[in-house]
Amino acid sequence: MNGGGTFVVENKVLPGAYVNVVSAARAVTVFGDRGTVALPLSLDWGVDGEIFEVTTEDFQKDSLKIFGYPYTDDKMKNLREVFKNAISGVFYKVTTGAKATGTTAPLTATAKYKGTRGNDIKIVVATNIDNPGYFDVTTYLGSNKIETQTVQTVQSLVANDFVAFSGTGTPVATAGLTLTGGTTVAPTGTEFQAFLAKAESYDFNTLGCPSSDTSTIDLFIAFTKRLRDEVGVKFQTIVYRKAADYEGVINLENAVTDAGADPYSLVYWLAGADAACPVNKTTMNKIYDGEYTIDTNYTQPQLTAALQAGKFIFHKVKTTVRVLKDINSFVSFAELKNSDFAENQTMRVLDQMANDEAALFNNYKLGNTPNDDSGRVSFWGDIVAYNKQMQDIRAIQNVVSENIKVTKGEAKNSVRLYNPVEPVNAMGTLYVTIVVI
């Protein structure tokens, strides 16, 4: 892994890009794709102990194979919330447990993954109608027929997407071997730590923390701060009702009121929406189009107080539920980090630029370009071109090439980039003066 993060003095050992994002003093007061969310999931079927990546298309076409349930099943509700907006997901099953198994001698069948969903697997063995010396071995998941294999011996069976076979000899006909013993165990802090450790090596735009446990939320916040500030990986994290006071953490206020649903379930939708929001857009006023019922019972003074406290909140506008303002939890404004940093649209621009400029350096300049005047002019040209692209899509404005500086650092191989930017935000407040003439 290359070095990266912020710097105070030029004392870094690891080669890489170190990026400081600060506010300019004032009198008052290559584009990477977006759309990837990282989430730990409580599942009763799916890959055990490893990160797995799923696209929207994968989810729609192969939900049964990946997660053990059809796309329309109520068990897939949270994932449907994610993929209302997200393009892809970096997922990890934080639930543990045991695999379901079943034996009808000489055949033993074992579920592919741990979890209670394995108890819904049934194996039917029947003599093949056309060849009496062969047997049809059919796998069912609930009422879904998965496949049929026609074999003479048990050892000829091959594993499918749901079950592995073992044993030797001639199959024995059975109307139905139902697997049993599959269990799903709720996650602890250990499983969430394992997820974060593995997620660190993946690229994503938004991390979701689907939990109301204070220790778990604190773990996610600490992880976010470390990766953003020390490693230089820029993303934002969605947490439920936690005043983190940090631009990398979005503090979701609203609970869902559906019977049996976790109150923090809106984290799934918001994580997907934030991840998929383009660098030149905002989620402000975005309509919630998910399946949950959201508590929007807030007065105007309460909404105002929520925004001032750095809470991301939804409100009701006639018959629709909308995002009130696209903000994060940062509220401790100062000269080097002012109120601009509380705007998620601003943070998307700054994070995108930090990630892209670091990638530009690491992928094309690091170890390849001499650190002389010509080399630095080349790097300067790339940065100017990138800034103008960002201006063309109206993510930033007032780009002045001469204000962008690339200079030699203190060491022979170090380079300093000074890149002043002015992010563009969407219109949010209208003040009207009507003059009667």
C-alpha positions as CSV (number, residue, x, y, z in Angstrom):
1,M,0.0,0.0,0.0
2,N,1.3,3.5,-0.9
3,G,1.5,6.1,1.8
4,G,-1.2,8.7,2.1
5,G,-3.1,11.0,4.4
6,T,-2.6,14.5,5.8
7,F,0.7,16.2,6.8
8,V,1.9,18.9,9.2
9,V,5.6,18.9,8.2
10,E,7.3,17.1,5.4
11,N,8.4,14.1,7.4
12,K,6.7,11.2,5.6
13,V,8.6,7.9,5.1
14,L,6.2,6.0,2.8
15,P,6.1,7.2,-0.8
16,G,2.7,8.4,-1.9
17,A,0.4,11.4,-1.9
18,Y,-0.3,13.4,1.3
19,V,-3.2,15.8,1.0
20,N,-4.3,18.6,3.3
21,V,-7.7,20.1,2.7
22,V,-8.2,23.4,4.5
23,S,-10.2,26.6,4.2
24,A,-8.6,29.6,2.6
25,A,-8.4,32.7,4.9
26,R,-11.1,35.1,4.1
27,A,-12.6,38.3,5.6
28,V,-15.9,36.7,6.5
29,T,-16.4,33.7,7.8
30,V,-9.1,11.0,-14.5
31,F,-12.8,11.1,-12.5
32,G,-13.3,8.1,-10.1
33,D,-16.7,6.5,-10.4
34,R,-19.2,7.0,-7.5
35,G,-21.9,4.6,-6.5
36,T,-20.2,1.9,-4.3
37,V,-21.3,1.4,-0.8
38,A,-19.7,-0.8,1.9
39,L,-21.9,-2.5,4.4
40,P,-21.9,-5.3,7.0
41,L,-25.0,-7.4,6.6
42,S,-26.9,-9.7,9.0
43,L,-27.8,-12.6,6.8
44,D,-28.8,-16.2,7.2
45,W,-27.2,-17.2,3.9
46,G,-24.1,-16.0,1.9
47,V,-20.4,-16.0,1.7
48,D,-18.7,-16.6,5.1
49,G,-15.8,-14.7,6.4
50,E,-14.9,-12.8,3.2
51,I,-15.9,-9.6,1.5
52,F,-18.0,-10.1,-1.6
53,E,-19.0,-7.6,-4.2
54,V,-22.4,-7.3,-5.7
55,T,-23.7,-5.0,-8.5
56,T,-27.3,-3.8,-9.0
57,E,-27.6,-6.2,-11.9
58,D,-26.2,-9.1,-9.8
59,F,-28.7,-8.4,-7.1
60,Q,-31.7,-8.3,-9.5
61,K,-30.7,-11.4,-11.4
62,D,-28.9,-13.6,-8.8
63,S,-30.4,-12.6,-5.5
64,L,-31.4,-16.2,-4.7
65,K,-27.9,-17.6,-5.4
66,I,-26.1,-14.8,-3.5
67,F,-28.4,-14.1,-0.6
68,G,-30.6,-17.2,-0.5
69,Y,-33.8,-15.4,-1.2
70,P,-35.6,-14.0,-4.3
71,Y,-35.2,-10.2,-5.0
72,T,-38.9,-9.6,-4.0
73,D,-38.6,-11.5,-0.6
74,D,-39.1,-9.4,2.5
75,K,-35.7,-10.6,3.7
76,M,-34.2,-8.6,0.8
77,K,-35.8,-5.3,1.9
78,N,-32.7,-3.7,3.2
79,L,-30.7,-4.6,0.1
80,R,-33.5,-3.2,-2.1
81,E,-33.1,0.0,0.0
82,V,-29.4,0.0,-0.8
83,F,-29.8,-0.6,-4.5
84,K,-32.5,2.0,-4.9
85,N,-29.5,4.2,-5.7
86,A,-26.2,2.4,-5.3
87,I,-24.5,0.8,-8.3
88,S,-22.5,-1.7,-6.4
89,G,-21.9,-3.0,-2.9
90,V,-18.9,-4.2,-0.9
91,F,-20.6,-6.6,1.6
92,Y,-19.6,-8.8,4.5
93,K,-21.8,-11.2,6.4
94,V,-21.3,-10.4,10.1
95,T,-23.6,-13.2,11.3
96,T,-22.0,-16.5,12.1
97,G,-23.4,-19.9,12.9
98,A,-23.4,-23.5,11.6
99,K,-24.1,-25.1,8.2
100,A,-27.1,-27.3,7.8
101,T,-26.5,-30.9,6.9
102,G,-28.4,-34.1,6.1
103,T,-27.7,-37.8,5.5
104,T,-29.5,-40.6,3.8
105,A,-26.9,-43.3,3.5
106,P,-24.7,-43.3,1.5
107,L,-25.3,-39.6,0.6
108,T,-24.5,-36.6,2.8
109,A,-25.5,-33.1,1.8
110,T,-24.0,-30.0,3.4
111,A,-25.2,-26.4,2.9
112,K,-22.7,-24.2,1.1
113,Y,-23.0,-21.4,3.7
114,K,-23.7,-21.1,7.4
115,G,-27.1,-19.9,8.5
116,T,-30.7,-21.0,9.0
117,R,-31.6,-20.7,5.4
118,G,-29.7,-23.9,4.9
119,N,-32.5,-25.7,6.7
120,D,-34.8,-24.9,3.8
121,I,-32.7,-27.1,1.4
122,K,-34.2,-30.4,0.4
123,I,-32.6,-33.2,-1.7
124,V,-34.9,-35.6,-3.6
125,V,-33.4,-38.8,-5.1
126,A,-35.4,-40.7,-7.7
127,T,-34.7,-43.5,-10.2
128,N,-34.2,-42.0,-13.7
129,I,-37.2,-43.0,-15.9
130,D,-35.2,-43.6,-19.0
131,N,-32.2,-45.3,-17.4
132,P,-33.0,-47.4,-14.3
133,G,-29.3,-47.7,-13.5
134,Y,-29.2,-43.9,-13.0
135,F,-30.6,-41.6,-10.3
136,D,-31.9,-38.1,-10.5
137,V,-30.7,-36.0,-7.6
138,T,-32.6,-32.8,-7.3
139,T,-31.8,-29.8,-5.0
140,Y,-34.6,-27.6,-3.8
141,L,-34.4,-24.3,-1.8
142,G,-37.8,-23.9,-0.3
143,S,-40.1,-24.1,-3.3
144,N,-37.4,-23.2,-5.8
145,K,-36.0,-26.1,-7.8
146,I,-32.2,-25.4,-8.1
147,E,-31.0,-28.2,-10.3
148,T,-31.1,-31.9,-11.1
149,Q,-28.0,-34.1,-11.6
150,T,-28.3,-37.6,-13.2
151,V,-25.7,-39.9,-11.8
152,Q,-24.9,-43.6,-11.1
153,T,-22.9,-43.0,-8.0
154,V,-22.9,-40.5,-5.1
155,Q,-19.2,-39.6,-5.8
156,S,-20.3,-38.4,-9.3
157,L,-22.3,-35.6,-7.8
158,V,-20.7,-32.1,-7.9
159,A,-21.4,-29.2,-5.6
160,N,-23.9,-26.6,-6.8
161,D,-24.6,-23.0,-5.6
162,F,-26.3,-24.3,-2.5
163,V,-25.0,-27.6,-1.4
164,A,-22.0,-29.9,-1.4
165,F,-22.3,-33.7,-1.7
166,S,-20.2,-36.4,-0.1
167,G,-20.2,-40.2,0.3
168,T,-19.6,-43.2,-2.0
169,G,-21.8,-45.8,-3.4
170,T,-25.2,-46.0,-5.2
171,P,-27.8,-43.4,-4.3
172,V,-30.9,-44.5,-2.5
173,A,-34.2,-43.1,-3.6
174,T,-35.8,-40.7,-1.1
175,A,-38.9,-38.4,-1.3
176,G,-37.0,-35.7,0.5
177,L,-33.9,-35.3,2.6
178,T,-34.3,-32.0,4.4
179,L,-31.1,-30.4,5.8
180,T,-31.1,-29.5,9.5
181,G,-28.8,-27.9,12.0
182,G,-28.2,-24.6,10.2
183,T,-28.0,-21.7,12.7
184,T,-27.6,-17.9,12.5
185,V,-25.8,-16.2,15.3
186,A,-26.1,-12.4,15.8
187,P,-22.8,-10.4,15.3
188,T,-20.6,-9.1,18.0
189,G,-18.0,-6.4,17.9
190,T,-15.5,-9.0,16.7
191,E,-17.4,-9.6,13.4
192,F,-17.7,-5.8,12.8
193,Q,-14.0,-5.4,13.4
194,A,-13.3,-8.2,10.9
195,F,-15.5,-6.5,8.3
196,L,-13.7,-3.2,8.7
197,A,-10.3,-4.8,8.5
198,K,-11.2,-6.5,5.3
199,A,-13.0,-3.5,3.8
200,E,-9.9,-1.3,4.2
201,S,-8.4,-2.7,1.0
202,Y,-11.5,-2.0,-1.1
203,D,-12.7,1.1,-2.8
204,F,-16.0,2.6,-1.9
205,N,-17.7,5.9,-1.5
206,T,-19.9,5.5,1.5
207,L,-19.7,3.2,4.5
208,G,-22.9,2.3,6.4
209,C,-23.1,1.4,10.0
210,P,-26.4,-0.5,10.5
211,S,-26.4,-0.5,14.3
212,S,-27.7,1.5,17.3
213,D,-25.0,0.0,19.5
214,T,-22.8,2.8,20.8
215,S,-19.6,0.8,20.8
216,T,-20.1,-0.4,17.3
217,I,-20.9,3.1,16.1
218,D,-17.7,4.4,17.8
219,L,-15.7,1.7,16.1
220,F,-17.0,2.8,12.7
221,I,-16.2,6.5,13.5
222,A,-12.7,5.7,14.6
223,F,-12.1,3.6,11.5
224,T,-13.4,6.5,9.3
225,K,-11.2,9.1,11.0
226,R,-8.1,6.8,10.7
227,L,-8.5,6.1,7.0
228,R,-9.4,9.6,6.1
229,D,-6.8,11.4,8.2
230,E,-3.9,8.9,8.4
231,V,-4.2,6.8,5.3
232,G,-5.7,9.3,2.9
233,V,-8.7,7.3,1.9
234,K,-11.6,9.6,1.4
235,F,-15.2,8.4,2.0
236,Q,-18.1,9.2,4.3
237,T,-19.8,7.0,6.9
238,I,-23.5,6.9,7.8
239,V,-24.3,6.4,11.5
240,Y,-27.5,6.5,13.5
241,R,-28.0,9.3,16.0
242,K,-24.4,9.9,16.9
243,A,-23.0,13.5,17.2
244,A,-19.5,12.7,15.7
245,D,-18.7,16.4,14.9
246,Y,-16.7,15.2,11.9
247,E,-17.0,15.9,8.2
248,G,-16.5,12.3,7.3
249,V,-19.5,11.1,9.3
250,I,-23.2,11.7,8.5
251,N,-25.4,11.6,11.6
252,L,-28.8,10.2,10.5
253,E,-31.6,11.4,12.8
254,N,-34.8,9.7,11.6
255,A,-36.0,6.3,12.8
256,V,-38.3,4.0,10.9
257,T,-41.6,3.0,12.5
258,D,-42.4,-0.3,10.8
259,A,-43.3,-3.1,13.2
260,G,-40.4,-5.4,13.7
261,A,-37.9,-3.2,11.9
262,D,-34.7,-1.9,13.4
263,P,-35.1,1.9,14.1
264,Y,-31.8,2.5,12.2
265,S,-32.9,0.8,9.0
266,L,-32.9,4.0,7.0
267,V,-29.1,3.7,7.1
268,Y,-29.3,1.3,4.1
269,W,-31.2,3.7,1.8
270,L,-29.0,6.7,2.8
271,A,-25.8,4.8,2.4
272,G,-26.8,3.9,-1.2
273,A,-28.1,7.4,-1.9
274,D,-24.9,9.1,-0.6
275,A,-22.6,6.7,-2.4
276,A,-24.4,7.2,-5.7
277,C,-24.7,11.0,-5.5
278,P,-22.5,12.5,-8.3
279,V,-19.7,14.8,-7.3
280,N,-21.5,17.8,-8.8
281,K,-24.9,17.0,-7.2
282,T,-26.6,17.0,-3.8
283,T,-29.1,14.8,-2.0
284,M,-30.8,17.9,-0.6
285,N,-34.6,17.7,-1.3
286,K,-34.2,14.2,-2.6
287,I,-37.4,12.1,-2.3
288,Y,-37.2,9.0,-0.2
289,D,-38.4,6.2,-2.5
290,G,-37.8,3.3,-0.2
291,E,-40.2,0.9,1.5
292,Y,-40.0,1.9,5.2
293,T,-42.2,4.3,7.1
294,I,-40.1,7.2,8.3
295,D,-40.8,9.2,11.5
296,T,-40.9,12.8,10.3
297,N,-42.8,14.1,13.3
298,Y,-40.6,17.2,13.8
299,T,-41.7,20.8,14.3
300,Q,-40.0,23.6,12.4
301,P,-37.9,24.6,15.5
302,Q,-36.9,21.0,15.9
303,L,-35.8,20.8,12.3
304,T,-33.8,24.0,12.7
305,A,-32.2,22.7,15.9
306,A,-31.3,19.4,14.2
307,L,-29.5,21.1,11.3
308,Q,-27.6,23.3,13.8
309,A,-26.5,20.1,15.6
310,G,-25.2,18.5,12.5
311,K,-28.1,16.0,12.1
312,F,-29.0,14.6,8.7
313,I,-32.8,14.7,8.8
314,F,-35.8,13.9,6.5
315,H,-39.0,15.9,6.6
316,K,-42.4,15.6,5.1
317,V,-43.5,17.9,2.2
318,K,-47.1,17.3,1.5
319,T,-47.3,13.6,0.7
320,T,-43.5,13.0,0.1
321,V,-40.6,12.5,2.5
322,R,-37.5,14.4,1.4
323,V,-34.0,15.1,2.6
324,L,-34.1,18.5,4.4
325,K,-30.4,19.4,3.9
326,D,-27.4,17.4,2.7
327,I,-25.1,17.9,5.7
328,N,-22.7,15.9,7.8
329,S,-22.1,15.9,11.6
330,F,-19.3,18.6,11.6
331,V,-20.2,21.7,13.7
332,S,-17.0,22.9,15.3
333,F,-16.2,25.5,12.7
334,A,-12.8,27.3,12.7
335,E,-10.6,29.3,10.4
336,L,-8.9,26.3,8.8
337,K,-12.1,24.3,8.6
338,N,-15.2,26.4,8.3
339,S,-18.9,25.8,7.7
340,D,-18.3,24.8,4.1
341,F,-17.0,21.4,5.4
342,A,-20.4,20.6,6.9
343,E,-21.9,20.5,3.4
344,N,-21.7,17.0,1.9
345,Q,-21.7,18.4,-1.6
346,T,-18.5,20.3,-0.8
347,M,-17.1,17.2,0.8
348,R,-17.8,15.1,-2.2
349,V,-15.9,17.6,-4.4
350,L,-13.0,17.7,-2.0
351,D,-12.9,14.0,-1.4
352,Q,-13.2,13.3,-5.1
353,M,-10.3,15.7,-5.9
354,A,-8.1,14.3,-3.1
355,N,-8.7,10.7,-4.3
356,D,-8.3,11.5,-8.0
357,E,-5.2,13.7,-7.6
358,A,-3.6,11.1,-5.3
359,A,-4.4,8.4,-7.9
360,L,-3.0,10.6,-10.7
361,F,0.3,11.0,-8.8
362,N,0.5,7.4,-7.6
363,N,-0.4,5.8,-10.9
364,Y,1.4,8.0,-13.4
365,K,4.1,10.1,-11.6
366,L,5.3,8.1,-8.7
367,G,8.6,6.5,-9.6
368,N,8.2,7.5,-13.3
369,T,8.6,11.3,-13.6
370,P,11.8,13.1,-12.7
371,N,11.5,15.7,-10.0
372,D,12.9,18.5,-12.1
373,D,11.3,21.7,-13.6
374,S,10.0,19.8,-16.6
375,G,8.6,17.0,-14.5
376,R,6.8,19.4,-12.2
377,V,5.5,21.4,-15.1
378,S,4.1,18.1,-16.5
379,F,2.4,17.3,-13.2
380,W,1.1,20.9,-13.0
381,G,-0.4,20.5,-16.5
382,D,-2.3,17.4,-15.5
383,I,-3.7,19.0,-12.3
384,V,-4.8,22.1,-14.3
385,A,-6.5,19.9,-16.9
386,Y,-8.2,18.0,-14.1
387,N,-9.4,21.1,-12.4
388,K,-10.9,22.4,-15.7
389,Q,-12.7,19.1,-16.1
390,M,-14.2,19.6,-12.6
391,Q,-15.2,23.1,-13.6
392,D,-16.8,21.9,-16.8
393,I,-19.1,19.6,-14.9
394,R,-19.8,22.5,-12.5
395,A,-18.3,20.8,-9.5
396,I,-15.9,23.8,-8.9
397,Q,-15.7,27.3,-10.3
398,N,-13.3,30.1,-10.9
399,V,-10.3,27.9,-11.8
400,V,-7.2,30.1,-12.3
401,S,-4.3,28.0,-13.7
402,E,-1.7,30.5,-12.4
403,N,-2.9,30.0,-8.8
404,I,-2.2,26.2,-8.9
405,K,1.4,25.6,-7.8
406,V,3.6,22.6,-8.1
407,T,7.0,23.1,-6.3
408,K,9.9,21.0,-5.1
409,G,9.6,19.8,-1.6
410,E,12.4,19.6,1.0
411,A,13.6,16.2,-0.1
412,K,14.9,15.5,-3.6
413,N,12.0,13.3,-4.4
414,S,9.2,15.2,-2.7
415,V,6.7,17.5,-4.5
416,R,4.3,20.0,-3.1
417,L,1.0,20.8,-4.7
418,Y,-1.0,23.9,-3.8
419,N,-4.4,23.7,-5.4
420,P,-7.0,26.3,-4.3
421,V,-10.6,25.3,-5.3
422,E,-14.0,26.8,-5.0
423,P,-16.6,24.1,-4.8
424,V,-20.1,24.8,-6.2
425,N,-23.2,24.0,-4.1
426,A,-26.7,23.7,-5.3
427,M,-29.2,26.4,-4.5
428,G,-30.7,25.9,-1.1
429,T,-32.3,29.1,0.2
430,L,-34.3,31.7,-1.6
431,Y,-34.7,35.2,-0.3
432,V,-37.4,37.2,-2.3
433,T,-37.9,40.9,-2.4
434,I,-41.1,41.9,-4.3
435,V,-41.2,45.5,-5.2
436,V,-44.5,47.1,-5.9
437,I,-44.1,50.0,-8.3
